[in-house]
Amino acid sequence: MLTIAEVPAFRQVVSEMDEHAPFAFPGPSTSRGRRQDNVDHVSSDRRPAPPPLEANAPLVTWVGIAGWTIALIVLLAVREHIPPADRWWIWTCVTGIGLGVFALLYIPYLMRSRERAARRRARARQDGA
């Protein structure tokens, strides 16, 4: 065994291995042999989670498209001052605008799909009750 100043450089861990996890080597960071932490003193009286907020998705998408459009206009205005290796930012703005337009087309479909799913859940709840 390799030793440094009469102290073993590698400790033998094979005999300490857990039979259920042969890849886990117990060490100073494991909790083996220590008491389990107790969280009973923490209050369990929690308020219920608030309902999720519904954003105005088309408005948010339009704001995003406007931001990418402004960035594209600025980059096109200073195009000569941008090093050729960094001109990919122009295409990033174009991609952002394109994804925003796709989102504007997809949002109505998504909203209709959510409404249909909510109606199905409500109908299933009524039939089951």
C-alpha positions in Angstrom: 0.0 0.0 0.0 1.2 3.5 -0.8 2.0 5.6 2.3 2.9 9.2 2.8 4.7 9.9 6.0 3.5 6.5 7.4 -0.2 7.4 6.7 -2.0 5.3 4.1 -2.7 7.4 1.0 -5.6 5.2 0.1 -8.0 3.7 2.6 -9.5 0.3 2.2 -13.2 0.7 1.5 -14.2 -2.6 0.0 -15.2 -4.1 3.3 -17.3 -1.0 4.1 -19.4 -1.2 1.0 -23.1 -1.4 1.3 -24.5 -4.5 -0.3 -27.4 -2.7 -1.9 -25.2 0.0 -3.5 -21.8 -1.5 -4.4 -20.8 1.8 -6.0 -21.4 3.9 -2.9 -18.3 4.3 -0.7 -19.1 5.5 2.8 -17.0 8.4 3.8 -17.1 11.5 5.9 -20.0 13.0 3.9 -22.4 10.0 4.4 -24.8 9.8 7.3 -24.0 6.3 8.3 -23.8 5.9 12.0 -25.2 9.3 12.7 -28.6 10.2 14.0 -31.3 11.0 11.6 -32.2 14.6 11.2 -35.6 15.5 12.7 -37.8 18.1 11.2 -40.8 17.6 13.5 -40.3 21.0 15.0 -41.0 22.7 11.7 -44.5 24.0 11.4 -46.6 21.9 9.1 -49.5 24.4 9.0 -49.0 25.5 5.4 -51.3 27.7 3.4 -52.6 26.0 0.2 -50.8 26.9 -3.0 -52.4 29.8 -4.9 -53.9 29.0 -8.2 -51.6 29.5 -11.2 -51.8 32.9 -12.9 -52.8 33.0 -16.5 -50.7 35.5 -18.5 -51.9 37.4 -21.6 -49.8 35.2 -23.9 -50.3 37.1 -27.1 -49.3 40.4 -25.4 -46.2 38.7 -23.9 -45.3 37.3 -27.4 -45.8 40.7 -29.1 -43.5 42.3 -26.5 -40.9 39.7 -27.2 -41.2 40.2 -30.9 -40.9 43.9 -30.4 -37.7 43.4 -28.4 -36.1 41.2 -31.0 -37.1 43.6 -33.7 -35.5 46.6 -31.9 -32.4 44.6 -31.4 -32.3 43.6 -35.0 -32.7 47.3 -36.1 -29.9 48.3 -33.8 -27.6 45.6 -35.0 -28.4 46.4 -38.7 -27.6 50.1 -38.0 -24.2 49.3 -36.5 -23.5 46.3 -38.8 -20.2 47.8 -40.1 -18.8 48.2 -36.6 -19.5 44.5 -35.6 -16.7 42.1 -36.2 -17.5 39.5 -38.8 -17.2 36.8 -36.2 -20.0 38.4 -34.1 -22.5 39.0 -36.9 -24.4 35.9 -35.9 -26.3 38.1 -33.5 -28.2 39.4 -36.4 -29.5 35.9 -37.2 -30.3 35.4 -33.5 -32.6 38.3 -33.7 -34.2 37.0 -36.9 -34.7 33.6 -35.2 -36.3 35.3 -32.2 -38.7 37.1 -34.4 -39.5 33.9 -36.3 -40.2 32.0 -33.1 -42.4 34.8 -31.9 -44.5 34.7 -35.1 -44.8 30.9 -34.7 -45.9 31.4 -31.1 -48.6 33.9 -32.2 -49.9 31.2 -34.6 -49.6 28.4 -31.9 -51.1 30.2 -28.9 -54.8 30.1 -30.1 -54.4 26.3 -30.7 -52.9 25.9 -27.3 -55.7 27.9 -25.6 -58.4 25.9 -27.4 -56.7 22.7 -26.4 -56.6 23.7 -22.8 -60.3 24.7 -22.8 -61.2 21.4 -24.3 -59.2 19.5 -21.7 -60.8 21.6 -18.9 -64.3 20.8 -20.2 -63.4 17.1 -20.4 -62.2 17.1 -16.8 -65.3 18.9 -15.6 -67.6 16.5 -17.5 -65.7 13.5 -16.1 -66.1 15.0 -12.6 -69.8 15.4 -13.1 -70.2 11.9 -14.4 -68.1 10.4 -11.6 -69.9 12.3 -8.9 
